């Protein structure tokens, strides 16, 4: 299950720790415009069925999932419980708005470890798309990680994640989640 561990995708994203560990080009790529506002994640509140498409090595696998999402604190926080029974996987997404900086951070907690990924991926929604970035060290050197929320409607949305090894010029997207509102 380590291949699906989102903690890797939201590790090391900002602050002094990041600037000392990540090349300047990668740091510059993680600089969202300060346009975040309370309620940006309200579209996600509710019960969901999720179709996952995930790359394991050279092949794509598909599996079902489900989630329950709650908005709290007047829309400056969103809490997601993700369940993927077929993979024996569950966890919690925690999205928090820094009201002063107007930037969201997206954190992940794997139910097997109980450890929250800090700092989270940073991002905002612009033109109906939420893009969240972080940086870290991969097997082949410096990497940028990206999670994207798009195709947002009242009854569906999509989340996908990818990695870039060239400072964000190209992305290798390896996990797609198509969300459909339950009920």
C-alpha positions in Angstrom: 0.0 0.0 0.0 3.0 2.3 0.3 2.5 3.1 -3.4 -0.8 4.8 -2.6 0.5 6.6 0.5 -0.6 10.3 0.0 1.7 11.4 2.8 4.6 11.3 0.3 2.6 13.6 -1.9 2.2 16.3 0.8 5.6 16.2 2.5 7.8 19.3 2.7 6.0 22.2 1.2 7.0 25.6 2.6 8.9 27.6 5.1 12.5 27.6 6.2 12.6 23.8 6.2 11.7 23.8 2.5 14.0 26.5 1.4 16.9 24.7 3.0 16.1 21.4 1.4 14.6 22.2 -2.0 16.3 24.0 -5.0 15.2 27.6 -5.6 13.4 26.7 -8.8 11.2 24.2 -7.0 10.4 26.7 -4.2 9.4 29.3 -6.8 7.0 26.8 -8.3 5.1 26.5 -5.0 4.0 30.1 -4.7 0.2 30.2 -4.9 -1.5 33.5 -5.4 -3.2 34.6 -2.1 -6.8 34.1 -3.3 -8.1 31.3 -1.0 -11.3 32.0 0.9 -13.6 30.3 3.4 -15.9 27.8 1.6 -13.6 26.9 -1.3 -13.9 23.2 -0.3 -17.6 23.3 0.5 -18.3 21.6 -2.9 -16.8 18.5 -1.3 -19.1 18.3 1.7 -21.2 15.1 1.8 -21.1 11.4 0.9 -19.2 10.2 -2.1 -18.6 7.1 -4.2 -15.2 7.2 -5.9 -13.8 5.4 -8.9 -10.0 5.2 -8.6 -7.6 4.6 -11.4 -4.0 4.1 -10.1 -0.8 3.2 -11.8 1.2 0.4 -10.2 4.4 0.1 -12.2 3.5 -0.2 -15.9 -0.1 -1.1 -15.4 -3.2 0.8 -14.4 -5.5 -0.7 -11.8 -9.1 0.4 -10.9 -10.9 0.1 -7.7 -13.8 1.6 -5.8 -13.7 3.9 -2.8 -16.0 6.1 -0.8 -15.6 9.2 1.3 -17.4 11.3 3.8 -16.5 15.0 3.9 -17.5 17.7 6.5 -16.8 21.4 6.3 -16.2 23.0 9.7 -15.1 26.3 11.3 -17.1 28.4 9.0 -15.6 26.9 5.8 -12.0 27.3 6.7 -11.5 23.6 7.3 -12.6 20.5 5.5 -12.2 17.0 6.9 -12.4 13.9 4.7 -12.6 10.3 5.7 -11.5 8.2 2.7 -12.2 4.5 2.6 -11.0 2.0 0.0 -12.0 -1.4 1.4 -10.8 -3.4 -1.6 -7.3 -2.1 -1.0 -7.4 -2.3 2.9 -6.8 1.5 2.8 -8.3 4.4 4.7 -7.2 7.8 5.9 -8.2 11.4 6.5 -7.7 14.5 4.4 -7.5 17.7 6.4 -7.7 21.0 4.5 -7.1 24.2 6.3 -7.2 27.8 5.1 -4.7 30.3 6.5 -7.1 33.1 6.6 -4.4 35.8 6.8 -2.3 34.4 3.9 -5.4 33.3 1.9 -3.7 30.0 1.1 -5.0 26.5 1.7 -2.9 23.6 3.0 -3.9 20.0 2.3 -2.7 17.4 4.8 -3.1 13.6 4.9 -3.3 11.1 7.7 -2.9 7.4 6.8 -5.1 5.3 9.2 -2.3 2.8 9.5 0.2 5.3 11.0 -2.0 8.1 12.4 0.7 10.6 11.5 -0.3 13.8 9.8 1.7 15.1 6.9 3.1 18.5 7.8 3.4 21.0 6.3 0.6 20.2 3.8 0.5 20.8 0.1 -0.2 24.5 -0.6 -2.7 25.8 -3.0 -5.8 27.7 -4.0 -8.7 27.5 -6.4 -8.6 29.6 -9.5 -11.1 29.4 -12.4 -12.8 26.4 -10.8 -9.6 24.4 -10.4 -7.7 23.8 -7.1 -4.0 23.1 -7.5 -1.9 22.1 -4.6 1.9 21.6 -4.6 4.7 20.4 -2.4 8.3 19.4 -2.9 10.5 16.6 -1.7 13.3 14.2 -2.4 12.4 11.2 -4.5 14.4 8.1 -5.6 15.7 10.0 -8.5 16.3 13.4 -6.8 14.2 16.5 -6.3 10.6 16.2 -7.1 7.5 18.4 -7.1 4.2 16.8 -6.1 0.8 18.1 -7.4 -2.8 17.4 -6.4 -5.5 18.9 -8.5 -9.3 19.3 -7.9 -11.2 19.9 -11.2 -14.4 19.1 -13.1 -16.3 20.4 -10.1 -20.1 20.2 -10.4 -22.8 19.9 -7.7 -22.8 16.1 -8.2 -19.2 15.2 -9.2 -15.6 16.2 -9.2 -12.2 14.8 -10.0 -8.9 14.7 -8.0 -5.6 13.6 -9.5 -2.0 13.6 -8.4 1.3 13.6 -10.2 5.0 14.1 -9.8 7.4 16.3 -11.7 11.2 15.8 -11.8 11.9 18.8 -14.0 10.7 21.7 -11.8 7.1 21.5 -12.9 7.6 21.7 -16.7 6.1 18.2 -17.2 3.9 16.0 -14.9 3.5 12.3 -14.6 0.0 11.8 -13.2 -0.4 8.4 -11.6 -3.7 8.5 -9.6 -7.1 9.7 -10.7 -10.2 9.7 -8.5 -13.6 10.4 -10.1 -16.0 11.4 -7.3 -19.8 11.0 -7.7 -22.1 12.3 -5.0 -23.9 9.3 -3.2 -27.6 9.4 -2.7 
